[in-house]
Amino acid sequence: MTSFFAHSSAYFNTRRFQLSFLIITCLFGVNAPLAFADKTDELDSTLAPLMAQVRESAKSSVMVEASIERPAIHIREDMPLLPASTLKILTAYLAIQRWGLDHHFTTDFYVEGSTLWIKGYGDPYLVSEELLLIKSALAPYLRDKTILQIGIDTSAFPDVDLGRGDSDNPYDAGNAALALNFNSVNLIRQQGVIQSAEPQTPITALAQTLGQEMAVGSKAKRVSLPGRREMSAQYFAEVFSQIVFDQDLPIRIGLLPQQAQPIYQHHNSKNLEQVLIAMLKYSNNFIANQLFLMMASDQLGTALSATELVNNARHYAMTESAEAFGWKNYAVVDGAGLSRDNYLSAEQMMVLLEHFRPWRYLLPQRNSRVQAKTGTLTGVRTYAGYYQDASNEWRAFALMMNEQIAWRFRYAFADALAN
């Protein structure tokens, strides 16, 4: 446990020392003894066998804040391990620090002749329902104009593969500057015809083609768009045309012409707080990586290569984390936790959780006494968040298991802490 109290010589700096002491005080209490439960006979009968299983797993670690019922728990707390989707807690924290909870992401609209141009900057929550709001907001600006074509500028993001897999599952959706419904489409086949599985989203030519290629059946199936950013732009424009103009207008994908005139900037109706609640509840990888990429620069819209954009995002996440938490020996390479090149220790996660405490309510609620985020990859089961102890105080915990184990183990662990 020594490393938790002395991360590095940097803590001898007065400000860092004060922060270190504050974290220790919050975790263990000013008068609490610095004792740690690392023997099963110090634990209750429900928790003891679960802790024994963690101890026996060489690639597993745990750390639990001290509570009224028990001293702090730690097993291999300084071991770097894959965090999987618990990394989204860090993404949420960095996003809050970057923009604030009341931030609304924007999309710009221009007119050039008879073309309505749309320029995206990565808004992660552009959904069909939002297009209805855009339709109403645009109406006064288009009243005296004849629109015969839709132009799409998606240049703010290059084509990037940020932890994206090869499947058509929604969690493998790619990232783009302009994407609809988390870069996915919800389809169903009825009487041999591919249709939209949601009433707010019209069926389009691209969606029908994808449905045929993916052999969509009689049950609704949400799939990620398999193409690159031009496919994302094409699908966005097709749905936009149907919702806003009630017809299929021709679509042009390219750079916004210099002579195009700005007419409207749309601020998404959902603020960052609502976006983060959805990201954490549904473990939405698309949202997490959109935020990760957008945090990289104040000048989105300038031409960046995929390598530049991703490297900027990684540098931002690593630099901000080191500055805020004093971390060393860790890696953050995406915002969703999809990459197996990410690694954090349980004690690093605990420091993050102490900083994240004001926003505990953003985390998924398992029951009335546990609010935490899961992480799942093949051979990885993690769980991090807070549980309520007997004095009704919320205590932090981090469980990181990089070995195959029953998926319900982590829930049993959190419930044992809370009960």
Protein Blocks (a to p, Z undefined) as FASTA:
>chain_A
ZZmmmmblklmpmklmmmmmmmmmmmnopklccdddfbfklpcfklmmmmmmmmmmmkbc
cdddddfkbccddehklbccdekjmlmmmmmmmmmmmnopkbccddddddehjaccddde
hiakbcfklmmmmmmmmmmmmmmpccfbdcddfklpccddehiafbfbfklpccdfbdge
hipacdddeehiacdfbfklccdfklmmmmmmnopafbdcddddfbdfklmmmmmmmmmm
mmmnopacddddddddfklccfbdcddfbdfklmmmmmmmnopaklmmmmmmmmmpckgh
iacdfklmmmmmmmmmmmmmmmmnopahiadfbfnomackbccdfklmmmmmmmmmmmmm
mpccfblmbccdddddehiacdddddddfkopacddddddfbdcdfklmmmmmmmmmZZ
